[in-house]
């Protein structure tokens, strides 16, 4: 689902109550601080960032630029779900797994500040 950062907590909290605790939840959005709000979620939390670009045309989302998606565990206890990068790679390449995703998130934030 597409959300703004301020909407993530309520949406994930609601979704988590319906999912098995073994189902990972992947968050890819602009903004930081949502993981700190979600510390009590039992499901594994993954974070990501992407340089793919899309635009909306009425009710249609149009993919306008290819990029790279970086994903990794949000918390130390969230484990190794690197196989998800391989699965996502088949749908929307390129996808890279990072054991320390926060470094990549900070890099993207730095690039955005320079733009």
N, CA, C and O of each residue as an XYZ file, in Angstrom:
460
protein
N       0.835     -1.168      0.000
C       0.000      0.000      0.000
C       0.884      1.237      0.000
O       1.997      1.210      0.526
N       0.404      2.291     -0.573
C       1.157      3.539     -0.658
C       0.728      4.457      0.481
O      -0.456      4.745      0.653
N       1.712      4.912      1.257
C       1.436      5.742      2.427
C       2.463      6.853      2.547
O       3.561      6.762      1.999
N       2.100      7.885      3.256
C       3.051      8.899      3.697
C       3.634      8.420      5.030
O       3.018      7.614      5.727
N       4.808      8.915      5.376
C       5.491      8.457      6.592
C       4.607      8.593      7.833
O       4.632      7.721      8.702
N       3.835      9.662      7.927
C       3.012      9.871      9.115
C       1.851      8.879      9.197
O       1.221      8.767     10.249
N       1.554      8.158      8.114
C       0.467      7.184      8.099
C       0.946      5.760      8.397
O       0.130      4.866      8.621
N       2.248      5.551      8.400
C       2.809      4.202      8.488
C       2.436      3.507      9.794
O       2.012      2.352      9.770
N       2.583      4.173     10.917
C       2.356      3.527     12.212
C       0.968      2.900     12.292
O       0.843      1.710     12.583
N      -0.071      3.686     12.039
C      -1.438      3.167     12.146
C      -1.690      2.030     11.162
O      -2.334      1.039     11.507
N      -1.189      2.168      9.945
C      -1.412      1.136      8.927
C      -0.712     -0.168      9.299
O      -1.312     -1.239      9.209
N       0.540     -0.088      9.713
C       1.291     -1.299     10.056
C       0.717     -1.931     11.313
O       0.597     -3.154     11.390
N       0.365     -1.129     12.284
C      -0.227     -1.649     13.520
C      -1.492     -2.446     13.202
O      -1.695     -3.530     13.749
N      -2.329     -1.924     12.335
C      -3.556     -2.604     11.942
C      -3.254     -3.876     11.148
O      -3.848     -4.925     11.397
N      -2.347     -3.778     10.212
C      -1.970     -4.920      9.377
C      -1.310     -6.022     10.203
O      -1.590     -7.203      9.999
N      -0.448     -5.646     11.118
C       0.295     -6.625     11.917
C      -0.639     -7.509     12.736
O      -0.336     -8.678     12.975
N      -1.755     -6.966     13.162
C      -2.683     -7.766     13.973
C      -3.344     -8.875     13.163
O      -3.932     -9.787     13.743
N      -3.260     -8.816     11.840
C      -3.876     -9.838     10.994
C      -2.863    -10.800     10.379
O      -3.251    -11.797      9.772
N      -1.573    -10.515     10.528
C      -0.529    -11.329      9.906
C       0.120    -12.282     10.900
O       0.213    -11.966     12.086
N       0.574    -13.452     10.430
C       1.376    -14.313     11.304
C       2.641    -13.571     11.747
O       3.162    -12.734     11.010
N       3.127    -13.873     12.931
C       4.307    -13.175     13.449
C       5.564    -13.498     12.654
O       6.584    -12.829     12.826
N       5.516    -14.496     11.798
C       6.674    -14.855     10.972
C       6.688    -14.135      9.625
O       7.644    -14.281      8.863
N       5.651    -13.364      9.320
C       5.559    -12.667      8.033
C       6.313    -11.346      8.099
O       5.948    -10.473      8.886
N       7.356    -11.179      7.290
C       8.086     -9.906      7.311
C       7.271     -8.778      6.689
O       6.500     -8.991      5.754
N       7.456     -7.590      7.220
C       6.814     -6.379      6.696
C       7.919     -5.487      6.160
O       8.837     -5.116      6.891
N       7.829     -5.143      4.883
C       8.836     -4.308      4.217
C       8.296     -2.894      4.055
O       7.240     -2.691      3.455
N       9.019     -1.925      4.590
C       8.645     -0.513      4.485
C       9.580      0.187      3.510
O      10.793      0.217      3.715
N       9.015      0.745      2.457
C       9.790      1.560      1.517
C       9.041      2.881      1.389
O       8.005      2.956      0.729
N       9.566      3.903      2.017
C       8.914      5.215      1.977
C       9.944      6.296      2.262
O      11.010      6.030      2.819
N       9.611      7.507      1.874
C      10.449      8.642      2.247
C      10.182      8.960      3.709
O       9.084      8.729      4.216
N      11.172      9.481      4.365
C      11.016      9.840      5.764
C      11.655      8.797      6.659
O      11.788      7.631      6.288
N      12.044      9.234      7.835
C      12.679      8.336      8.794
C      11.958      8.486     10.127
O      11.192      9.429     10.327
N      12.205      7.560     11.023
C      11.597      7.620     12.347
C      10.456      6.638     12.546
O      10.022      6.422     13.678
N       9.961      6.042     11.474
C       8.832      5.129     11.625
C       9.221      3.837     12.336
O       8.409      3.266     13.064
N      10.438      3.375     12.136
C      10.864      2.128     12.782
C      10.862      2.290     14.296
O      10.479      1.370     15.017
N      11.282      3.435     14.776
C      11.274      3.687     16.218
C       9.845      3.609     16.760
O       9.639      3.159     17.887
N       8.864      4.039     15.974
C       7.464      3.961     16.396
C       6.946      2.522     16.406
O       5.992      2.208     17.118
N       7.571      1.655     15.620
C       7.072      0.291     15.431
C       7.866     -0.756     16.213
O       7.800     -1.939     15.880
N       8.601     -0.359     17.226
C       9.453     -1.294     17.968
C       8.681     -2.464     18.569
O       9.257     -3.534     18.761
N       7.402     -2.294     18.871
C       6.628     -3.360     19.511
C       5.984     -4.327     18.522
O       5.344     -5.292     18.939
N       6.138     -4.091     17.241
C       5.591     -4.999     16.229
C       6.363     -6.314     16.302
O       7.594     -6.312     16.299
N       5.650     -7.429     16.367
C       6.308     -8.732     16.504
C       6.874     -9.254     15.190
O       7.866     -9.983     15.196
N       6.269     -8.898     14.075
C       6.750     -9.373     12.780
C       8.125     -8.791     12.482
O       8.460     -7.700     12.945
N       8.920     -9.526     11.704
C      10.189     -8.957     11.253
C       9.920     -7.702     10.422
O       9.052     -7.705      9.548
N      10.657     -6.645     10.694
C      10.510     -5.396      9.942
C      11.720     -5.205      9.046
O      12.864     -5.307      9.491
N      11.456     -4.929      7.795
C      12.504     -4.634      6.831
C      12.285     -3.221      6.330
O      11.150     -2.752      6.233
N      13.375     -2.547      6.012
C      13.295     -1.195      5.466
C      13.940     -1.197      4.098
O      14.766     -2.051      3.777
N      13.547     -0.229      3.305
C      14.151     -0.125      1.992
C      14.066      1.273      1.435
O      13.379      2.149      1.959
N      14.787      1.444      0.358
C      14.759      2.692     -0.385
C      14.933      2.340     -1.855
O      15.523      1.311     -2.186
N      14.429      3.177     -2.720
C      14.527      2.883     -4.144
C      14.789      4.152     -4.938
O      14.443      5.257     -4.520
N      15.406      3.963     -6.090
C      15.599      5.078     -7.022
C      14.713      4.907     -8.250
O      14.828      5.674     -9.206
N      13.827      3.906     -8.234
C      12.809      3.815     -9.282
C      11.924      5.051     -9.165
O      11.815      5.639     -8.089
N      11.302      5.441    -10.252
C      10.419      6.608    -10.219
C       9.090      6.271    -10.886
O       9.034      5.512    -11.853
N       8.035      6.851    -10.350
C       6.692      6.654    -10.893
C       5.935      7.964    -10.800
O       6.292      8.860    -10.034
N       4.890      8.053    -11.590
C       4.001      9.213    -11.498
C       2.568      8.724    -11.634
O       2.307      7.636    -12.147
N       1.670      9.537    -11.172
C       0.255      9.203    -11.242
C      -0.369      9.931    -12.426
O      -0.116     11.114    -12.654
N      -1.182      9.203    -13.167
C      -1.974      9.781    -14.253
C      -3.417      9.388    -13.977
O      -3.868      8.315    -14.380
N      -4.140     10.268    -13.285
C      -5.486      9.916    -12.838
C      -5.397      8.822    -11.795
O      -4.762      8.996    -10.755
N      -6.034      7.690    -12.072
C      -5.996      6.549    -11.153
C      -4.960      5.510    -11.545
O      -4.953      4.404    -11.005
N      -4.088      5.855    -12.478
C      -3.089      4.922    -12.983
C      -1.701      5.365    -12.529
O      -1.358      6.545    -12.616
N      -0.904      4.411    -12.043
C       0.483      4.679    -11.677
C       1.358      4.240    -12.846
O       1.253      3.105    -13.313
N       2.215      5.133    -13.314
C       3.075      4.855    -14.459
C       4.527      4.836    -13.997
O       5.015      5.806    -13.416
N       5.209      3.730    -14.258
C       6.630      3.587    -13.932
C       7.413      4.362    -14.984
O       7.345      4.039    -16.169
N       8.160      5.388    -14.559
C       8.823      6.267    -15.530
C      10.343      6.160    -15.541
O      10.978      6.658    -16.471
N      10.945      5.528    -14.541
C      12.408      5.414    -14.527
C      12.840      4.196    -13.726
O      12.342      3.949    -12.627
N      13.770      3.442    -14.289
C      14.349      2.302    -13.585
C      15.352      2.783    -12.547
O      15.916      3.871    -12.664
N      15.561      1.968    -11.548
C      16.519      2.313    -10.508
C      16.938      1.078     -9.747
O      16.802     -0.046    -10.231
N      17.444      1.296     -8.558
C      17.879      0.210     -7.676
C      17.087      0.301     -6.379
O      16.878      1.389     -5.843
N      16.650     -0.845     -5.882
C      15.968     -0.927     -4.601
C      16.903     -1.612     -3.614
O      17.436     -2.685     -3.895
N      17.097     -0.990     -2.468
C      17.950     -1.522     -1.404
C      17.047     -1.899     -0.237
O      16.240     -1.082      0.208
N      17.173     -3.131      0.265
C      16.373     -3.564      1.410
C      17.270     -4.228      2.445
O      18.360     -4.708      2.133
N      16.782     -4.245      3.691
C      17.530     -4.890      4.762
C      16.734     -4.874      6.050
O      15.665     -4.267      6.111
N      17.247     -5.541      7.092
C      16.529     -5.618      8.361
C      16.501     -4.264      9.069
O      17.505     -3.553      9.123
N      15.339     -3.929      9.607
C      15.193     -2.666     10.325
C      15.776     -2.749     11.728
O      16.294     -1.767     12.258
N      15.685     -3.921     12.317
C      16.166     -4.118     13.685
C      17.097     -5.321     13.694
O      16.988     -6.205     12.845
N      17.992     -5.351     14.637
C      18.967     -6.440     14.707
C      18.291     -7.805     14.835
O      18.764     -8.787     14.263
N      17.195     -7.870     15.577
C      16.523     -9.150     15.799
C      15.690     -9.605     14.612
O      15.106    -10.688     14.654
N      15.619     -8.803     13.550
C      14.723     -9.139     12.445
C      15.257    -10.202     11.503
O      14.521    -10.650     10.624
N      16.482    -10.616     11.645
C      16.981    -11.785     10.938
C      17.330    -11.577      9.477
O      17.294    -10.465      8.950
N      17.670    -12.689      8.844
C      18.135    -12.674      7.458
C      17.000    -13.060      6.517
O      16.596    -14.221      6.452
N      16.508    -12.095      5.813
C      15.490    -12.313      4.787
C      16.045    -11.936      3.426
O      15.322    -11.436      2.564
N      17.332    -12.179      3.241
C      17.989    -11.788      1.994
C      17.388    -12.480      0.779
O      17.497    -11.974     -0.338
N      16.755    -13.629      0.983
C      16.107    -14.312     -0.141
C      15.000    -13.458     -0.769
O      14.657    -13.645     -1.936
N      14.445    -12.523      0.005
C      13.410    -11.640     -0.545
C      13.964    -10.741     -1.648
O      13.239    -10.374     -2.573
N      15.233    -10.388     -1.552
C      15.846     -9.584     -2.618
C      15.819    -10.356     -3.928
O      15.574     -9.774     -4.984
N      16.069    -11.663     -3.870
C      16.027    -12.488     -5.080
C      14.612    -12.566     -5.649
O      14.424    -12.502     -6.864
N      13.629    -12.703     -4.779
C      12.233    -12.761     -5.231
C      11.827    -11.433     -5.864
O      11.254    -11.408     -6.953
N      12.126    -10.331     -5.177
C      11.770     -9.013     -5.707
C      12.522     -8.705     -6.999
O      12.013     -7.992     -7.864
N      13.716     -9.237     -7.125
C      14.536     -9.032     -8.322
C      13.800     -9.499     -9.579
O      13.961     -8.905    -10.645
N      13.001    -10.548     -9.464
C      12.280    -11.070    -10.625
C      11.120    -10.171    -11.035
O      10.643    -10.250    -12.167
N      10.667     -9.323    -10.128
C       9.514     -8.469    -10.394
C       9.922     -7.053    -10.787
O       9.375     -6.489    -11.735
N      10.866     -6.484    -10.075
C      11.252     -5.088    -10.291
C      12.749     -4.921    -10.037
O      13.147     -4.389     -9.001
N      13.584     -5.375    -10.981
C      15.036     -5.287    -10.792
C      15.489     -3.827    -10.751
O      14.783     -2.972    -11.286
N      16.551     -3.527    -10.185
C      17.537     -4.289     -9.459
C      17.263     -4.170     -7.969
O      16.870     -3.107     -7.490
N      17.468     -5.261     -7.234
C      17.250     -5.265     -5.789
C      18.513     -5.769     -5.104
O      19.079     -6.788     -5.501
N      18.949     -5.055     -4.080
C      20.151     -5.425     -3.330
C      19.805     -5.570     -1.851
O      19.072     -4.753     -1.294
N      20.339     -6.617     -1.219
C      20.169     -6.834      0.214
C      21.341     -6.208      0.949
O      22.487     -6.320      0.514
N      21.050     -5.543      2.074
C      22.082     -4.939      2.924
C      21.837     -5.380      4.362
O      20.734     -5.222      4.885
N      22.854     -5.927      4.994
C      22.722     -6.253      6.413
C      22.635     -4.992      7.258
O      22.076     -5.018      8.355
N      23.184     -3.879      6.757
C      23.089     -2.582      7.428
C      22.388     -1.606      6.489
O      23.038     -0.801      5.821
N      21.073     -1.681      6.443
C      20.291     -0.853      5.518
C      20.307      0.619      5.927
O      20.143      1.498      5.081
N      20.499      0.888      7.194
C      20.473      2.295      7.637
C      21.539      3.137      6.942
O      21.314      4.313      6.661
N      22.686      2.549      6.667
C      23.734      3.292      5.959
C      23.237      3.723      4.584
O      23.494      4.850      4.159
N      22.535      2.844      3.890
C      21.999      3.183      2.569
C      20.897      4.236      2.671
O      20.792      5.102      1.803
N      20.082      4.174      3.709
C      19.033      5.184      3.910
C      19.643      6.562      4.149
O      19.156      7.562      3.622
N      20.710      6.611      4.946
C      21.380      7.887      5.191
C      22.024      8.425      3.915
O      22.010      9.631      3.668
N      22.596      7.518      3.097
C      23.181      7.957      1.816
C      22.119      8.589      0.924
O      22.353      9.632      0.313
N      20.945      7.953      0.852
C      19.883      8.512      0.006
C      19.432      9.867      0.547
O      19.214     10.802     -0.224
N      19.293      9.976      1.853
C      18.902     11.253      2.444
C      19.928     12.325      2.106
O      19.563     13.450      1.762
N      21.199     11.987      2.200
C      22.258     12.936      1.853
C      22.176     13.376      0.404
O      22.356     14.556      0.103
N      21.906     12.436     -0.501
C      21.772     12.789     -1.922
C      20.578     13.703     -2.141
O      20.650     14.640     -2.938
N      19.478     13.439     -1.440
C      18.288     14.278     -1.592
C      18.542     15.693     -1.091
O      18.036     16.657     -1.666
N      19.314     15.820     -0.035
C      19.621     17.147      0.494
C      20.467     17.957     -0.475
O      20.396     19.186     -0.500
N      21.272     17.258     -1.278
C      22.143     17.941     -2.240
C      21.424     18.292     -3.537
O      21.902     19.127     -4.304
N      20.283     17.663     -3.787
C      19.548     17.934     -5.040
C      18.803     19.243     -4.997
O      18.142     19.610     -5.969
